[in-house]
């Protein structure tokens, strides 16, 4: 079979819910589901909801109180599980796909409390989702999405999971996806007020769950559910399906609208349950390609590793490949916990094996504070056309107090992903089709690229020693106490036995 669409079966699910807290009494709530196949065979899906209110008829009261109390003008919270494959899946619909939890917050001035006090209070107010402005950023790479996160997420919706597109979120299915994540996005709009956007993304592999290994899919096969009806308070409720390029597929039922290779189902006009299904009649069982020589779908490919076998020293290596025949400038951000400290003077940049320290500029470094604040490294990198740039830097791993180790200390510590934001594209060479798509994405709004998280092995004390000491101490005390107790409480006498023999009995 040829490489291309037929070798790409992964499925992306995107669910979007949008709500707006407007300055007028009018409130709006919209929900949307986007399904599109990915190049490597998986299907990504995105669910989105939007909401707009002032009197908290549709807008979640709990979230509105937090925004007002801490003077938050913009907030982006994401919780993800798994690693997003940029080379095969391209850019996600929601940019915040870093593994674990991530929080971006813009806070306005004028509140009675300081920014640091409000930042601490805001972090404590999000335990389950886990004028001039101040930007704060926090990551927690070991935090993954679970039912405890999905339940409060659904409670933010007007219809919860009782009706509408959100009723498809079956935790037994969405948490079995190859990748999944949820996000809460809040921003202030002068023309509308506060807008809240709730998103859930997942990447499904329909072949893995198919008994005959076919790429056919339906809402029932993916979620084990169908959409009964739209949310009664939703202004719009739509399901969008990206159509394949080949014509040998079938899509049932007939969509409400087909426009530019996108089929749209309008749920507010339907009065019966909807189960969208796509099939390829006559196609045999799907076979995954043994290798992939396809061009990456993003203009940058990134590999990040922490090398070294010592428990006190290591070397951080970041390899960035420019997939376009033109020069690219990108921002580079590292937020590193204090338990892995950089030696900034050892920062080196190489291009195709040659030393090129001139490719890094505007380097900003905020050192960590032990047991308190992480390190922050920012730089602008210039990537020559069709080249590979490598950054290396020595890392020192300090000793932790024994009370600072997690319960599974032997596993190691998760380090948050690095973030790259390409923002400038040079001119010159002619681009092929895939490169042109990546370049077009770069010329649009800036997009973030997250590296996978790292696992660092720190010097770990032998936590079994306290138990060994306890066992040894208890054994010695028992022996000493037993011997002394016997000598003090027992009486030894001579007992004479017939025949002249004597015996000492206790």
C-alpha positions as CSV (number, residue, x, y, z in Angstrom):
1,X,0.0,0.0,0.0
2,X,1.2,3.5,-0.7
3,X,2.4,5.8,2.0
4,X,0.2,8.8,2.5
5,X,-3.4,9.0,3.7
6,X,-4.0,5.2,3.7
7,X,-1.1,4.7,6.0
8,X,-2.4,7.2,8.5
9,X,-5.2,6.1,10.6
10,X,-4.8,7.8,13.9
11,X,-7.7,9.9,14.9
12,X,-7.7,13.2,16.7
13,X,-10.6,14.1,18.8
14,X,-11.1,17.8,19.7
15,X,-14.0,18.9,22.0
16,X,-14.3,22.6,22.5
17,X,-16.6,24.4,24.9
18,X,-16.7,28.2,24.9
19,X,-18.3,30.5,27.5
20,X,-18.2,34.3,27.8
21,X,-18.9,36.4,30.9
22,X,-20.0,39.5,29.0
23,X,-20.7,43.0,30.3
24,X,-24.4,42.6,29.3
25,X,-26.9,40.1,30.5
26,X,-26.8,38.1,27.3
27,X,-24.9,34.9,27.6
28,X,-23.6,32.5,24.9
29,X,-22.6,28.9,25.0
30,X,-21.2,27.0,22.0
31,X,-19.9,23.4,21.7
32,X,-18.0,21.8,18.9
33,X,-16.4,18.4,18.1
34,X,-13.7,18.1,15.4
35,X,-12.6,14.7,14.1
36,X,-9.7,14.4,11.6
37,X,-7.4,11.6,10.6
38,X,-3.6,11.9,11.1
39,X,-0.9,11.0,8.7
40,X,0.4,8.0,10.7
41,X,-3.0,6.3,10.9
42,X,-4.4,7.8,14.2
43,X,-7.4,10.0,14.6
44,X,-7.2,13.2,16.7
45,X,-10.4,14.5,18.1
46,X,-11.0,17.9,19.7
47,X,-14.0,19.0,21.8
48,X,-14.5,22.7,22.4
49,X,-17.0,24.7,24.4
50,X,-17.4,28.4,24.6
51,X,-19.5,30.3,27.2
52,X,-20.3,34.1,27.8
53,X,-22.2,35.4,31.0
54,X,-22.4,38.0,33.7
55,X,-24.9,36.6,36.2
56,X,-23.4,33.1,36.2
57,X,-26.4,31.6,34.5
58,X,-24.1,29.6,32.2
59,X,-20.6,30.8,33.3
60,X,-19.2,28.6,36.1
61,X,-19.5,30.5,39.4
62,X,-16.4,28.7,41.0
63,X,-14.2,29.9,38.2
64,X,-15.6,33.4,38.1
65,X,-14.9,33.9,41.8
66,X,-11.3,32.8,41.4
67,X,-10.8,35.2,38.5
68,X,-12.2,38.2,40.4
69,X,-10.4,37.4,43.7
70,X,-6.9,37.2,42.2
71,X,-7.4,39.8,39.4
72,X,-6.6,37.3,36.6
73,X,-7.0,38.7,33.1
74,X,-5.9,35.7,31.2
75,X,-5.3,32.0,32.2
76,X,-4.3,28.9,30.4
77,X,-4.4,25.6,32.3
78,X,-3.6,22.2,30.6
79,X,-3.4,18.6,31.8
80,X,-2.0,16.1,29.4
81,X,-0.9,12.4,29.4
82,X,1.5,11.1,26.8
83,X,3.9,12.6,24.3
84,X,2.6,14.5,21.3
85,X,4.4,13.3,18.1
86,X,4.9,16.5,16.2
87,X,6.7,14.9,13.2
88,X,3.8,12.5,12.5
89,X,0.8,14.4,13.9
90,X,1.7,18.0,13.0
91,X,0.7,20.9,15.2
92,X,-2.2,20.3,17.6
93,X,-5.4,22.3,17.6
94,X,-4.6,23.3,21.2
95,X,-1.0,24.3,21.6
96,X,-0.5,23.3,25.2
97,X,0.3,19.6,24.8
98,X,3.3,19.4,27.2
99,X,3.2,16.3,29.3
100,X,1.8,16.9,32.8
101,X,0.2,20.1,34.1
102,X,1.0,23.6,32.9
103,X,-0.3,26.9,34.0
104,X,0.1,30.3,32.3
105,X,-1.4,33.3,34.1
106,X,-1.5,37.1,33.4
107,X,-2.4,39.1,36.5
108,X,-3.4,42.8,36.5
109,X,-2.2,45.5,38.9
110,X,-4.4,47.3,41.3
111,X,-5.4,44.5,43.7
112,X,-4.8,44.8,47.4
113,X,-2.6,41.7,47.6
114,X,0.8,41.5,45.8
115,X,1.3,39.4,42.7
116,X,3.3,36.8,44.6
117,X,0.5,36.4,47.2
118,X,-2.2,36.2,44.5
119,X,0.0,33.6,42.6
120,X,0.2,31.4,45.6
121,X,-3.5,31.7,46.3
122,X,-4.4,31.0,42.7
123,X,-2.3,27.8,42.7
124,X,-4.1,26.7,45.8
125,X,-7.5,27.4,44.2
126,X,-6.9,25.1,41.3
127,X,-6.2,21.8,43.1
128,X,-8.4,19.6,41.0
129,X,-7.8,21.0,37.5
130,X,-4.5,20.9,39.6
131,X,-3.1,48.2,33.2
132,X,0.5,46.5,33.1
133,X,0.3,42.8,33.7
134,X,2.5,40.1,35.3
135,X,3.0,36.8,33.6
136,X,3.5,33.7,35.7
137,X,4.2,30.2,34.4
138,X,4.3,26.9,36.3
139,X,4.7,23.2,35.3
140,X,4.2,19.9,37.0
141,X,5.4,17.1,34.7
142,X,4.4,14.2,36.9
143,X,0.7,15.3,37.1
144,X,-1.5,13.3,34.6
145,X,-5.1,13.4,33.7
146,X,-7.4,11.1,35.6
147,X,-11.1,10.9,36.5
148,X,-10.5,13.2,39.5
149,X,-9.6,15.9,36.9
150,X,-12.4,15.1,34.4
151,X,-15.2,15.3,36.9
152,X,-14.6,19.0,38.0
153,X,-13.9,19.8,34.3
154,X,-17.3,18.6,33.3
155,X,-18.9,20.5,36.2
156,X,-17.9,23.7,34.6
157,X,-20.3,23.1,31.7
158,X,-23.9,24.2,31.8
159,X,-25.2,20.7,30.9
160,X,-22.4,18.8,32.6
161,X,-22.2,15.4,30.8
162,X,-25.9,14.9,30.7
163,X,-26.4,16.1,27.2
164,X,-24.6,17.7,24.3
165,X,-21.2,16.7,22.9
166,X,-19.7,16.4,26.4
167,X,-21.8,13.3,26.9
168,X,-19.3,11.5,24.7
169,X,-16.6,11.8,27.3
170,X,-16.6,8.3,28.6
171,X,-13.6,8.1,30.9
172,X,-13.1,4.4,30.2
173,X,-12.5,5.2,26.5
174,X,-10.8,8.7,26.5
175,X,-8.2,7.6,29.1
176,X,-7.4,4.6,26.9
177,X,-6.3,6.9,24.0
178,X,-2.8,7.0,22.8
179,X,-2.6,10.7,23.9
180,X,-5.2,12.8,25.8
181,X,-5.4,16.1,27.5
182,X,-7.8,18.8,28.7
183,X,-7.5,22.6,29.0
184,X,-9.2,25.6,30.6
185,X,-8.5,28.9,28.8
186,X,-9.7,32.2,30.1
187,X,-9.1,35.6,28.5
188,X,-10.6,39.1,28.8
189,X,-12.1,40.6,25.6
190,X,-13.0,44.3,25.7
191,X,-15.9,43.8,23.3
192,X,-17.4,40.8,25.0
193,X,-16.1,40.4,28.6
194,X,-14.5,37.3,29.9
195,X,-14.3,34.3,27.6
196,X,-13.8,30.8,28.9
197,X,-12.8,28.0,26.5
198,X,-12.8,24.4,27.7
199,X,-11.1,21.9,25.4
200,X,-10.4,18.2,25.4
201,X,-8.1,16.5,22.9
202,X,-7.4,12.9,22.4
203,X,-5.6,10.7,19.8
204,X,-7.3,7.4,19.1
205,X,-6.1,4.4,17.1
206,X,-9.2,2.7,15.7
207,X,-7.2,-0.2,14.4
208,X,-6.1,-1.2,17.9
209,X,-9.7,-1.6,19.1
210,X,-11.0,-3.2,15.8
211,X,-11.5,-7.0,15.9
212,X,-10.7,-7.3,12.2
213,X,-7.9,-4.6,12.2
214,X,-9.8,-2.2,9.9
215,X,-9.7,1.6,10.1
216,X,-13.4,2.0,10.1
217,X,-14.7,4.1,13.0
218,X,-17.8,5.5,14.6
219,X,-18.7,7.5,17.7
220,X,-20.0,4.2,19.2
221,X,-16.7,2.4,18.5
222,X,-14.6,5.2,19.9
223,X,-16.6,6.4,22.9
224,X,-19.1,3.5,23.4
225,X,-21.7,6.3,23.3
226,X,-23.7,8.4,20.8
227,X,-24.9,12.0,21.0
228,X,-28.5,12.0,22.2
229,X,-29.2,15.6,21.8
230,X,-27.6,19.0,21.9
231,X,-27.2,20.9,25.1
232,X,-30.5,22.8,25.5
233,X,-28.8,26.1,26.4
234,X,-26.2,25.9,23.6
235,X,-26.4,28.5,20.9
236,X,-24.6,26.2,18.5
237,X,-23.7,22.5,18.7
238,X,-21.7,21.1,15.7
239,X,-19.6,18.0,14.8
240,X,-17.0,18.5,12.1
241,X,-15.4,15.6,10.2
242,X,-12.4,16.1,7.9
243,X,-13.0,14.1,4.8
244,X,-10.3,11.8,3.2
245,X,-8.8,12.7,-0.1
246,X,-9.7,9.4,-1.7
247,X,-13.3,8.8,-2.7
248,X,-13.6,5.1,-1.6
249,X,-15.1,5.9,1.8
250,X,-18.7,6.1,3.1
251,X,-20.0,8.5,5.7
252,X,-23.3,8.0,7.5
253,X,-25.6,9.6,8.2
254,X,-25.6,12.4,5.6
255,X,-24.1,15.5,7.0
256,X,-26.0,18.8,7.3
257,X,-23.3,20.7,5.3
258,X,-20.2,19.7,3.2
259,X,-17.8,22.5,2.6
260,X,-14.1,22.3,1.5
261,X,-13.5,18.7,2.5
262,X,-15.3,19.2,5.9
263,X,-18.6,17.6,6.8
264,X,-20.7,19.3,9.4
265,X,-23.5,17.9,11.6
266,X,-25.7,20.5,13.2
267,X,-27.1,18.9,16.4
268,X,-29.6,21.7,17.3
269,X,-31.6,20.7,14.2
270,X,-31.7,16.9,15.1
271,X,-34.2,15.2,17.3
272,X,-32.7,11.7,17.3
273,X,-29.5,10.2,18.6
274,X,-26.5,10.8,16.3
275,X,-23.8,8.2,15.6
276,X,-21.4,9.4,12.9
277,X,-19.6,6.5,11.2
278,X,-17.0,6.4,8.4
279,X,-16.0,3.1,6.6
280,X,-13.9,2.0,3.7
281,X,-15.9,-0.9,2.1
282,X,-13.9,-3.6,0.5
283,X,-10.6,-2.5,2.1
284,X,-8.6,-5.3,3.6
285,X,-7.2,-5.3,7.1
286,X,-4.9,-2.3,7.7
287,X,-1.2,-2.9,7.8
288,X,1.1,-0.4,9.5
289,X,4.1,0.7,7.4
290,X,7.4,-0.8,8.5
291,X,9.1,2.5,8.3
292,X,8.3,6.1,7.6
293,X,10.3,8.2,5.2
294,X,7.6,11.0,5.1
295,X,8.6,14.6,5.6
296,X,7.9,15.8,9.2
297,X,4.8,17.9,9.4
298,X,6.4,20.6,11.5
299,X,9.3,22.8,10.5
300,X,11.3,21.8,13.6
301,X,12.2,18.4,15.0
302,X,13.5,18.3,18.6
303,X,15.3,15.7,20.7
304,X,16.2,16.4,24.3
305,X,18.2,14.1,26.5
306,X,20.1,14.1,29.8
307,X,23.3,12.2,29.5
308,X,25.7,10.8,32.2
309,X,25.8,7.9,34.6
310,X,26.9,9.9,37.6
311,X,24.5,10.8,40.4
312,X,26.0,14.2,40.8
313,X,26.8,15.4,37.2
314,X,25.1,15.2,33.8
315,X,25.0,16.9,30.4
316,X,21.9,18.3,28.9
317,X,21.6,17.9,25.1
318,X,19.0,19.5,22.9
319,X,19.1,18.6,19.1
320,X,17.0,20.8,16.9
321,X,16.6,19.9,13.2
322,X,15.4,22.6,10.7
323,X,13.3,20.7,8.2
324,X,13.0,23.7,5.9
325,X,15.5,25.0,3.3
326,X,15.3,28.5,4.9
327,X,16.7,30.0,8.1
328,X,14.4,29.9,11.1
329,X,14.7,31.9,14.4
330,X,13.1,30.3,17.5
331,X,12.7,31.1,21.1
332,X,14.0,28.5,23.6
333,X,12.6,28.3,27.1
334,X,13.8,25.9,29.9
335,X,12.1,25.9,33.3
336,X,14.3,23.6,35.4
337,X,13.6,22.6,39.0
338,X,16.4,23.5,41.4
339,X,17.3,19.8,41.7
340,X,19.0,20.0,38.3
341,X,21.1,23.2,38.1
342,X,22.8,24.5,35.0
343,X,26.4,25.6,34.6
344,X,25.7,28.4,32.2
345,X,29.3,29.0,31.2
346,X,29.4,25.5,29.7
347,X,26.6,26.3,27.2
348,X,27.8,25.4,23.7
349,X,26.1,25.5,20.3
350,X,27.0,23.2,17.4
351,X,25.7,23.2,13.8
352,X,26.2,20.0,11.8
353,X,29.1,19.1,14.1
354,X,30.9,22.5,14.0
355,X,31.0,24.9,16.9
356,X,28.6,27.9,16.3
357,X,28.1,29.8,19.5
358,X,27.0,32.8,17.4
359,X,23.7,31.0,16.7
360,X,22.5,31.7,20.2
361,X,21.6,35.3,21.3
362,X,19.7,37.2,23.9
363,X,20.5,34.6,26.5
364,X,18.6,35.3,29.8
365,X,19.2,33.1,32.9
366,X,17.6,33.3,36.3
367,X,19.4,31.0,38.7
368,X,17.4,28.7,41.0
369,X,17.0,29.1,44.8
370,X,17.5,25.7,46.5
371,X,14.3,24.3,48.0
372,X,12.4,27.3,46.6
373,X,12.6,28.5,43.0
374,X,13.4,26.8,39.7
375,X,15.9,28.1,37.2
376,X,14.7,29.9,34.1
377,X,16.7,29.9,30.9
378,X,15.7,31.8,27.8
379,X,17.5,32.3,24.5
380,X,16.9,33.1,20.8
381,X,18.3,30.4,18.5
382,X,19.1,30.9,14.7
383,X,18.8,27.7,12.8
384,X,20.5,27.6,9.3
385,X,18.5,26.1,6.4
386,X,18.2,22.3,6.4
387,X,20.6,21.9,9.3
388,X,20.8,20.3,12.7
389,X,21.8,22.5,15.7
390,X,22.8,20.9,19.1
391,X,22.9,22.7,22.4
392,X,24.9,21.2,25.3
393,X,25.3,22.3,28.9
394,X,26.6,20.7,32.0
395,X,24.1,20.0,34.8
396,X,24.8,19.6,38.5
397,X,22.5,17.3,40.5
398,X,22.5,18.4,44.2
399,X,21.7,16.2,47.2
400,X,18.2,16.4,48.5
401,X,17.1,16.1,52.1
402,X,15.7,12.7,52.8
403,X,12.3,14.3,53.6
404,X,12.2,15.9,50.0
405,X,12.2,12.6,48.2
406,X,8.9,11.3,46.7
407,X,7.5,7.9,47.9
408,X,8.9,6.2,44.8
409,X,12.3,7.8,45.1
410,X,14.1,5.0,43.2
411,X,12.1,5.9,40.0
412,X,13.7,9.3,39.7
413,X,12.3,12.8,39.1
414,X,10.4,14.1,36.1
415,X,11.8,17.3,34.6
416,X,9.4,19.6,32.7
417,X,9.5,19.8,28.9
418,X,11.4,22.6,27.2
419,X,9.4,24.9,24.9
420,X,10.4,26.3,21.5
421,X,8.5,29.0,19.7
422,X,9.6,29.7,16.1
423,X,8.8,33.3,15.2
424,X,10.9,34.2,12.2
425,X,11.2,32.6,8.8
426,X,13.9,33.6,6.3
427,X,13.4,33.7,2.5
428,X,15.2,32.1,-0.4
429,X,14.7,28.5,-1.4
430,X,11.7,26.9,-3.1
431,X,9.7,24.7,-0.8
432,X,8.0,21.5,-1.5
433,X,4.3,20.8,-0.6
434,X,4.9,19.6,3.0
435,X,7.5,22.3,3.6
436,X,5.2,24.9,2.3
437,X,2.5,23.8,4.8
438,X,4.9,24.0,7.6
439,X,6.1,27.4,6.5
440,X,2.6,28.6,6.2
441,X,1.9,27.6,9.8
442,X,5.1,29.5,10.8
443,X,3.9,32.7,9.2
444,X,0.7,32.6,11.2
445,X,0.4,33.1,14.9
446,X,3.4,31.7,16.9
447,X,3.1,28.0,17.8
448,X,4.7,26.2,20.7
449,X,6.7,23.0,20.4
450,X,7.1,21.0,23.6
451,X,9.9,18.4,24.1
452,X,9.2,15.2,26.0
453,X,9.8,15.2,29.7
454,X,13.1,13.9,31.1
455,X,13.7,11.5,34.0
456,X,16.6,12.4,36.2
457,X,18.3,10.0,38.7
458,X,19.4,11.7,41.8
459,X,21.5,10.4,44.7
460,X,19.0,8.5,46.8
461,X,19.5,7.4,50.4
462,X,18.9,3.8,51.4
463,X,15.5,4.1,52.8
464,X,15.6,0.5,54.0
465,X,18.2,1.4,56.7
466,X,15.7,2.7,59.2
467,X,13.8,-0.6,59.0
468,X,17.1,-2.5,59.4
469,X,18.0,-0.5,62.5
470,X,14.5,-1.0,64.0
471,X,14.7,-4.7,63.4
472,X,18.2,-5.0,64.9
473,X,17.4,-2.8,67.9
474,X,14.2,-4.8,68.6
475,X,16.1,-8.1,68.4
476,X,18.8,-6.9,70.8
477,X,16.3,-5.5,73.3
478,X,14.3,-8.7,73.2
479,X,17.4,-10.8,73.9
480,X,18.7,-8.6,76.7
481,X,15.3,-8.1,78.3
482,X,14.5,-11.8,78.1
483,X,17.8,-12.9,79.7
484,X,17.5,-10.4,82.5
485,X,13.8,-11.1,83.0
486,X,14.5,-14.8,83.4
487,X,17.3,-14.2,85.9
488,X,15.1,-11.9,88.0
489,X,11.8,-13.9,87.9
490,X,12.9,-17.6,87.9
491,X,14.1,-19.5,90.9
492,X,16.6,-22.4,90.6
493,X,16.5,-25.3,93.1
494,X,18.1,-28.8,93.4
495,X,15.7,-31.7,93.0
496,X,16.8,-35.1,94.2
497,X,15.7,-38.1,92.2
498,X,15.6,-41.7,93.5
499,X,18.8,-43.6,92.8
500,X,21.1,-40.8,94.0
501,X,21.0,-38.7,90.8
502,X,20.4,-35.0,91.2
503,X,19.0,-32.6,88.6
504,X,18.7,-28.8,88.6
505,X,15.2,-27.9,87.6
506,X,13.8,-24.4,87.3
